[in-house]
Amino acid sequence: MEWNIAVLGSVGSGKTTAIRAISDIEVVDTDVRASDEETLALKETTTVAMDMGVMDLGNGDRLRLHGAPGQDRFDFMWEILLEQAKGAVIFLDHSRPDPRADLNAYIEAVHAQKGGTDFPVVIGITHADDAETRSLDIYQRYFAERSACTCSLCHPPILWCDAREQQDVAVLLVVMTALLESFHRYPSSLLHERMHVLTGTQA
């Protein structure tokens, strides 16, 4: 079985680096020299269409990784990749001024395209060493404020990730694979509905 995975995140959050670290094929990329000052301050090149890599899972199973451009002006590519994807990995640069706002932008993009479906999301927090504080609290609180439900649809897994380290990226994608297989056998929406029955809240 093959699953298309959309890889989203702000400029410099580690999308291309992560795909290069884990891919079992030579990565196809569309990097060009950055033309705007904000991007140039972060790196010399930027993705303008998508990066593509493959992670072999064995037994013929694989993840096809499609990295989206980080700049807002290319957000139409987010929609295209999400439409074809079975799951999404979101990379967030923890050192940015407002990574919670970045998280909200990508979660809203996912919900706009995939809301109401069993669509797994995994979140990788990068550049932790460049930030003043190392805590996942701001991300955990974001989801807690959106919903009291703790199912994986409402509160996706959040992990620290060094996008340069193959092992860190592999952990993210193993979690994604587990969610994909779980959702296939036991739709998470059923658990979501059950959680709301137990808590007495509305789904």
Phi and psi in degrees as GROMACS dihedral restraints (atoms count N, CA, C in turn):
[ dihedral_restraints ]
;  ai    aj    ak    al  type     phi  dphi    fc
    3     4     5     6     1  -120.7    20    10
    4     5     6     7     1   138.8    20    10
    6     7     8     9     1  -124.0    20    10
    7     8     9    10     1   130.9    20    10
    9    10    11    12     1   -84.2    20    10
   10    11    12    13     1   129.5    20    10
   12    13    14    15     1  -120.1    20    10
   13    14    15    16     1   123.3    20    10
   15    16    17    18     1   -82.0    20    10
   16    17    18    19     1   131.8    20    10
   18    19    20    21     1  -111.8    20    10
   19    20    21    22     1   111.4    20    10
   21    22    23    24     1  -114.1    20    10
   22    23    24    25     1   161.0    20    10
   24    25    26    27     1   156.3    20    10
   25    26    27    28     1   161.1    20    10
   27    28    29    30     1   -68.6    20    10
   28    29    30    31     1   166.0    20    10
   30    31    32    33     1   -57.7    20    10
   31    32    33    34     1   128.9    20    10
   33    34    35    36     1    82.1    20    10
   34    35    36    37     1     6.9    20    10
   36    37    38    39     1   -78.8    20    10
   37    38    39    40     1   -14.1    20    10
   39    40    41    42     1   114.6    20    10
   40    41    42    43     1    11.6    20    10
   42    43    44    45     1   -60.0    20    10
   43    44    45    46     1   -56.6    20    10
   45    46    47    48     1   -62.7    20    10
   46    47    48    49     1   -42.2    20    10
   48    49    50    51     1   -60.8    20    10
   49    50    51    52     1   -42.4    20    10
   51    52    53    54     1   -65.7    20    10
   52    53    54    55     1   -43.6    20    10
   54    55    56    57     1   -63.9    20    10
   55    56    57    58     1   -40.0    20    10
   57    58    59    60     1   -65.9    20    10
   58    59    60    61     1   -34.0    20    10
   60    61    62    63     1   -68.8    20    10
   61    62    63    64     1   -31.2    20    10
   63    64    65    66     1  -109.0    20    10
   64    65    66    67     1   -18.1    20    10
   66    67    68    69     1   -67.2    20    10
   67    68    69    70     1   138.5    20    10
   69    70    71    72     1   -90.6    20    10
   70    71    72    73     1     0.9    20    10
   72    73    74    75     1  -125.3    20    10
   73    74    75    76     1   166.0    20    10
   75    76    77    78     1   -66.3    20    10
   76    77    78    79     1   128.1    20    10
   78    79    80    81     1   -69.7    20    10
   79    80    81    82     1   133.0    20    10
   81    82    83    84     1   -90.0    20    10
   82    83    84    85     1   121.3    20    10
   84    85    86    87     1  -130.7    20    10
   85    86    87    88     1   164.4    20    10
   87    88    89    90     1  -125.4    20    10
   88    89    90    91     1    39.7    20    10
   90    91    92    93     1   -70.3    20    10
   91    92    93    94     1   136.2    20    10
   93    94    95    96     1  -132.7    20    10
   94    95    96    97     1   166.8    20    10
   96    97    98    99     1   -64.5    20    10
   97    98    99   100     1   131.4    20    10
   99   100   101   102     1   -64.0    20    10
  100   101   102   103     1   140.6    20    10
  102   103   104   105     1  -110.8    20    10
  103   104   105   106     1   -15.8    20    10
  105   106   107   108     1  -104.0    20    10
  106   107   108   109     1   150.8    20    10
  108   109   110   111     1   -63.8    20    10
  109   110   111   112     1   -37.9    20    10
  111   112   113   114     1   -61.3    20    10
  112   113   114   115     1   -43.7    20    10
  114   115   116   117     1   -71.0    20    10
  115   116   117   118     1   -40.9    20    10
  117   118   119   120     1   -60.4    20    10
  118   119   120   121     1   -29.7    20    10
  120   121   122   123     1   -67.0    20    10
  121   122   123   124     1   -22.0    20    10
  123   124   125   126     1   -97.8    20    10
  124   125   126   127     1   -41.7    20    10
  126   127   128   129     1  -164.3    20    10
  127   128   129   130     1   163.0    20    10
  129   130   131   132     1   -80.6    20    10
  130   131   132   133     1   -30.2    20    10
  132   133   134   135     1  -121.7    20    10
  133   134   135   136     1   160.6    20    10
  135   136   137   138     1  -147.3    20    10
  136   137   138   139     1   153.5    20    10
  138   139   140   141     1   -79.8    20    10
  139   140   141   142     1   132.8    20    10
  141   142   143   144     1  -113.8    20    10
  142   143   144   145     1   -14.5    20    10
  144   145   146   147     1  -125.8    20    10
  145   146   147   148     1   -77.1    20    10
  147   148   149   150     1  -166.7    20    10
  148   149   150   151     1   159.1    20    10
  150   151   152   153     1  -101.9    20    10
  151   152   153   154     1   150.1    20    10
  153   154   155   156     1  -137.3    20    10
  154   155   156   157     1   129.0    20    10
  156   157   158   159     1  -141.0    20    10
  157   158   159   160     1   173.5    20    10
  159   160   161   162     1  -134.9    20    10
  160   161   162   163     1   134.6    20    10
  162   163   164   165     1  -112.1    20    10
  163   164   165   166     1   115.4    20    10
  165   166   167   168     1   -77.9    20    10
  166   167   168   169     1   130.8    20    10
  168   169   170   171     1  -102.8    20    10
  169   170   171   172     1    -5.1    20    10
  171   172   173   174     1    91.2    20    10
  172   173   174   175     1   161.8    20    10
  174   175   176   177     1    55.5    20    10
  175   176   177   178     1    27.4    20    10
  177   178   179   180     1    83.8    20    10
  178   179   180   181     1    -4.3    20    10
  180   181   182   183     1   -85.3    20    10
  181   182   183   184     1   145.0    20    10
  183   184   185   186     1  -157.1    20    10
  184   185   186   187     1   155.9    20    10
  186   187   188   189     1  -104.8    20    10
  187   188   189   190     1   127.9    20    10
  189   190   191   192     1   -98.5    20    10
  190   191   192   193     1   115.8    20    10
  192   193   194   195     1   -99.5    20    10
  193   194   195   196     1   123.0    20    10
  195   196   197   198     1  -120.0    20    10
  196   197   198   199     1   106.2    20    10
  198   199   200   201     1   -86.1    20    10
  199   200   201   202     1   126.0    20    10
  201   202   203   204     1   -90.0    20    10
  202   203   204   205     1   154.7    20    10
  204   205   206   207     1   -62.4    20    10
  205   206   207   208     1   147.5    20    10
  207   208   209   210     1   -87.1    20    10
  208   209   210   211     1   -23.2    20    10
  210   211   212   213     1   -71.7    20    10
  211   212   213   214     1   140.7    20    10
  213   214   215   216     1   -58.3    20    10
  214   215   216   217     1   -31.7    20    10
  216   217   218   219     1   -69.1    20    10
  217   218   219   220     1   -12.1    20    10
  219   220   221   222     1  -104.8    20    10
  220   221   222   223     1    22.0    20    10
  222   223   224   225     1   -65.8    20    10
  223   224   225   226     1   -16.5    20    10
  225   226   227   228     1   -62.4    20    10
  226   227   228   229     1   -27.6    20    10
  228   229   230   231     1   -71.0    20    10
  229   230   231   232     1   -31.3    20    10
  231   232   233   234     1   -58.6    20    10
  232   233   234   235     1   -45.7    20    10
  234   235   236   237     1   -62.9    20    10
  235   236   237   238     1   -42.7    20    10
  237   238   239   240     1   -63.1    20    10
  238   239   240   241     1   -46.9    20    10
  240   241   242   243     1   -69.2    20    10
  241   242   243   244     1   -39.1    20    10
  243   244   245   246     1   -66.3    20    10
  244   245   246   247     1   -36.6    20    10
  246   247   248   249     1   -59.4    20    10
  247   248   249   250     1   -35.6    20    10
  249   250   251   252     1   -92.7    20    10
  250   251   252   253     1    -9.1    20    10
  252   253   254   255     1   -87.0    20    10
  253   254   255   256     1   154.0    20    10
  255   256   257   258     1  -102.0    20    10
  256   257   258   259     1    -7.8    20    10
  258   259   260   261     1  -168.4    20    10
  259   260   261   262     1   168.8    20    10
  261   262   263   264     1  -138.2    20    10
  262   263   264   265     1   138.2    20    10
  264   265   266   267     1  -107.2    20    10
  265   266   267   268     1   126.6    20    10
  267   268   269   270     1  -110.7    20    10
  268   269   270   271     1   121.9    20    10
  270   271   272   273     1   -97.9    20    10
  271   272   273   274     1   130.4    20    10
  273   274   275   276     1  -121.8    20    10
  274   275   276   277     1   128.2    20    10
  276   277   278   279     1   -81.1    20    10
  277   278   279   280     1   107.6    20    10
  279   280   281   282     1   -66.2    20    10
  280   281   282   283     1   -17.8    20    10
  282   283   284   285     1   -89.5    20    10
  283   284   285   286     1    -4.9    20    10
  285   286   287   288     1   -69.9    20    10
  286   287   288   289     1   157.5    20    10
  288   289   290   291     1   -57.0    20    10
  289   290   291   292     1   -36.5    20    10
  291   292   293   294     1  -142.5    20    10
  292   293   294   295     1    74.2    20    10
  294   295   296   297     1   -65.5    20    10
  295   296   297   298     1   -24.2    20    10
  297   298   299   300     1   -65.1    20    10
  298   299   300   301     1   -38.6    20    10
  300   301   302   303     1   -64.5    20    10
  301   302   303   304     1   -38.0    20    10
  303   304   305   306     1   -61.4    20    10
  304   305   306   307     1   -45.9    20    10
  306   307   308   309     1   -57.2    20    10
  307   308   309   310     1   -46.2    20    10
  309   310   311   312     1   -60.4    20    10
  310   311   312   313     1   -41.3    20    10
  312   313   314   315     1   -61.1    20    10
  313   314   315   316     1   -42.2    20    10
  315   316   317   318     1   -78.3    20    10
  316   317   318   319     1   -36.3    20    10
  318   319   320   321     1   -64.6    20    10
  319   320   321   322     1   -40.8    20    10
  321   322   323   324     1   -64.9    20    10
  322   323   324   325     1   -37.6    20    10
  324   325   326   327     1   -63.8    20    10
  325   326   327   328     1   -41.5    20    10
  327   328   329   330     1   -64.3    20    10
  328   329   330   331     1   -46.1    20    10
  330   331   332   333     1   -65.5    20    10
  331   332   333   334     1   -35.7    20    10
  333   334   335   336     1   -63.7    20    10
  334   335   336   337     1   -34.3    20    10
  336   337   338   339     1   -92.9    20    10
  337   338   339   340     1   -34.4    20    10
  339   340   341   342     1  -125.2    20    10
  340   341   342   343     1     7.9    20    10
  342   343   344   345     1   -55.6    20    10
  343   344   345   346     1   138.3    20    10
  345   346   347   348     1    85.6    20    10
  346   347   348   349     1     3.1    20    10
  348   349   350   351     1  -117.2    20    10
  349   350   351   352     1   162.7    20    10
  351   352   353   354     1   -80.7    20    10
  352   353   354   355     1    84.8    20    10
  354   355   356   357     1  -122.2    20    10
  355   356   357   358     1   106.6    20    10
  357   358   359   360     1   -74.4    20    10
  358   359   360   361     1   142.9    20    10
  360   361   362   363     1  -128.5    20    10
  361   362   363   364     1   137.0    20    10
  363   364   365   366     1  -126.3    20    10
  364   365   366   367     1   138.7    20    10
  366   367   368   369     1  -115.9    20    10
  367   368   369   370     1   125.7    20    10
  369   370   371   372     1  -109.2    20    10
  370   371   372   373     1   124.0    20    10
  372   373   374   375     1   -98.0    20    10
  373   374   375   376     1   117.4    20    10
  375   376   377   378     1  -110.5    20    10
  376   377   378   379     1   173.1    20    10
  378   379   380   381     1    56.7    20    10
  379   380   381   382     1    36.2    20    10
  381   382   383   384     1   -65.6    20    10
  382   383   384   385     1   -32.7    20    10
  384   385   386   387     1   -70.3    20    10
  385   386   387   388     1   -18.2    20    10
  387   388   389   390     1   -91.6    20    10
  388   389   390   391     1    -4.7    20    10
  390   391   392   393     1   -98.3    20    10
  391   392   393   394     1   156.7    20    10
  393   394   395   396     1   -71.9    20    10
  394   395   396   397     1   -35.0    20    10
  396   397   398   399     1  -124.4    20    10
  397   398   399   400     1   144.9    20    10
  399   400   401   402     1  -116.4    20    10
  400   401   402   403     1    94.3    20    10
  402   403   404   405     1  -153.4    20    10
  403   404   405   406     1   141.9    20    10
  405   406   407   408     1   -90.8    20    10
  406   407   408   409     1     3.8    20    10
  408   409   410   411     1   -56.9    20    10
  409   410   411   412     1   -41.7    20    10
  411   412   413   414     1   -64.5    20    10
  412   413   414   415     1   -30.5    20    10
  414   415   416   417     1   -80.2    20    10
  415   416   417   418     1   -39.8    20    10
  417   418   419   420     1   -63.0    20    10
  418   419   420   421     1   -41.6    20    10
  420   421   422   423     1   -65.7    20    10
  421   422   423   424     1   -35.8    20    10
  423   424   425   426     1   -55.6    20    10
  424   425   426   427     1   -48.3    20    10
  426   427   428   429     1   -73.3    20    10
  427   428   429   430     1   -35.0    20    10
  429   430   431   432     1   -63.3    20    10
  430   431   432   433     1   -34.7    20    10
  432   433   434   435     1   -74.6    20    10
  433   434   435   436     1   -25.9    20    10
  435   436   437   438     1   -76.5    20    10
  436   437   438   439     1   -36.5    20    10
  438   439   440   441     1  -160.2    20    10
  439   440   441   442     1   143.7    20    10
  441   442   443   444     1   -78.2    20    10
  442   443   444   445     1   -14.5    20    10
  444   445   446   447     1   -69.5    20    10
  445   446   447   448     1   138.1    20    10
  447   448   449   450     1  -109.8    20    10
  448   449   450   451     1    14.4    20    10
  450   451   452   453     1   -67.5    20    10
  451   452   453   454     1   164.7    20    10
  453   454   455   456     1   -70.8    20    10
  454   455   456   457     1   -14.7    20    10
  456   457   458   459     1   -73.1    20    10
  457   458   459   460     1   -39.7    20    10
  459   460   461   462     1   -89.4    20    10
  460   461   462   463     1   -26.3    20    10
  462   463   464   465     1  -137.0    20    10
  463   464   465   466     1    79.7    20    10
  465   466   467   468     1   -66.7    20    10
  466   467   468   469     1   157.4    20    10
  468   469   470   471     1   -60.2    20    10
  469   470   471   472     1   138.6    20    10
  471   472   473   474     1  -126.3    20    10
  472   473   474   475     1   122.4    20    10
  474   475   476   477     1  -133.7    20    10
  475   476   477   478     1   146.4    20    10
  477   478   479   480     1   -67.7    20    10
  478   479   480   481     1   144.6    20    10
  480   481   482   483     1  -151.1    20    10
  481   482   483   484     1   127.1    20    10
  483   484   485   486     1   -93.2    20    10
  484   485   486   487     1   107.4    20    10
  486   487   488   489     1   -62.8    20    10
  487   488   489   490     1   -15.2    20    10
  489   490   491   492     1   -81.9    20    10
  490   491   492   493     1   -18.0    20    10
  492   493   494   495     1   -96.8    20    10
  493   494   495   496     1   117.6    20    10
  495   496   497   498     1   -56.0    20    10
  496   497   498   499     1   -39.7    20    10
  498   499   500   501     1   -64.0    20    10
  499   500   501   502     1   -42.1    20    10
  501   502   503   504     1   -62.0    20    10
  502   503   504   505     1   -44.8    20    10
  504   505   506   507     1   -66.1    20    10
  505   506   507   508     1   -39.1    20    10
  507   508   509   510     1   -60.8    20    10
  508   509   510   511     1   -40.1    20    10
  510   511   512   513     1   -60.5    20    10
  511   512   513   514     1   -45.8    20    10
  513   514   515   516     1   -55.5    20    10
  514   515   516   517     1   -44.9    20    10
  516   517   518   519     1   -77.7    20    10
  517   518   519   520     1   -27.2    20    10
  519   520   521   522     1   -66.1    20    10
  520   521   522   523     1   -41.2    20    10
  522   523   524   525     1   -62.0    20    10
  523   524   525   526     1   -43.8    20    10
  525   526   527   528     1   -59.3    20    10
  526   527   528   529     1   -44.7    20    10
  528   529   530   531     1   -61.9    20    10
  529   530   531   532     1   -41.5    20    10
  531   532   533   534     1   -61.7    20    10
  532   533   534   535     1   -40.7    20    10
  534   535   536   537     1   -66.7    20    10
  535   536   537   538     1   -42.2    20    10
  537   538   539   540     1   -59.6    20    10
  538   539   540   541     1   -45.9    20    10
  540   541   542   543     1   -67.9    20    10
  541   542   543   544     1   -39.3    20    10
  543   544   545   546     1   -64.8    20    10
  544   545   546   547     1   -45.6    20    10
  546   547   548   549     1   -63.4    20    10
  547   548   549   550     1   -33.8    20    10
  549   550   551   552     1   -65.3    20    10
  550   551   552   553     1   -41.1    20    10
  552   553   554   555     1   -86.5    20    10
  553   554   555   556     1   -42.0    20    10
  555   556   557   558     1  -131.0    20    10
  556   557   558   559     1    90.9    20    10
  558   559   560   561     1   -48.2    20    10
  559   560   561   562     1   127.7    20    10
  561   562   563   564     1   -64.8    20    10
  562   563   564   565     1   -23.7    20    10
  564   565   566   567     1   -63.0    20    10
  565   566   567   568     1   -29.1    20    10
  567   568   569   570     1   -67.5    20    10
  568   569   570   571     1   -42.2    20    10
  570   571   572   573     1   -64.6    20    10
  571   572   573   574     1   -39.9    20    10
  573   574   575   576     1   -58.0    20    10
  574   575   576   577     1   -47.7    20    10
  576   577   578   579     1   -64.0    20    10
  577   578   579   580     1   -39.6    20    10
  579   580   581   582     1   -64.9    20    10
  580   581   582   583     1   -39.4    20    10
  582   583   584   585     1   -61.3    20    10
  583   584   585   586     1   -39.0    20    10
  585   586   587   588     1   -73.3    20    10
  586   587   588   589     1   -30.1    20    10
  588   589   590   591     1   -64.6    20    10
  589   590   591   592     1   -43.3    20    10
  591   592   593   594     1   -68.3    20    10
  592   593   594   595     1   -35.8    20    10
  594   595   596   597     1   -92.0    20    10
  595   596   597   598     1   -10.0    20    10
  597   598   599   600     1    74.2    20    10
  598   599   600   601     1    21.9    20    10
  600   601   602   603     1  -106.7    20    10
  601   602   603   604     1   170.3    20    10
  603   604   605   606     1   -88.9    20    10
  604   605   606   607     1   139.4    20    10
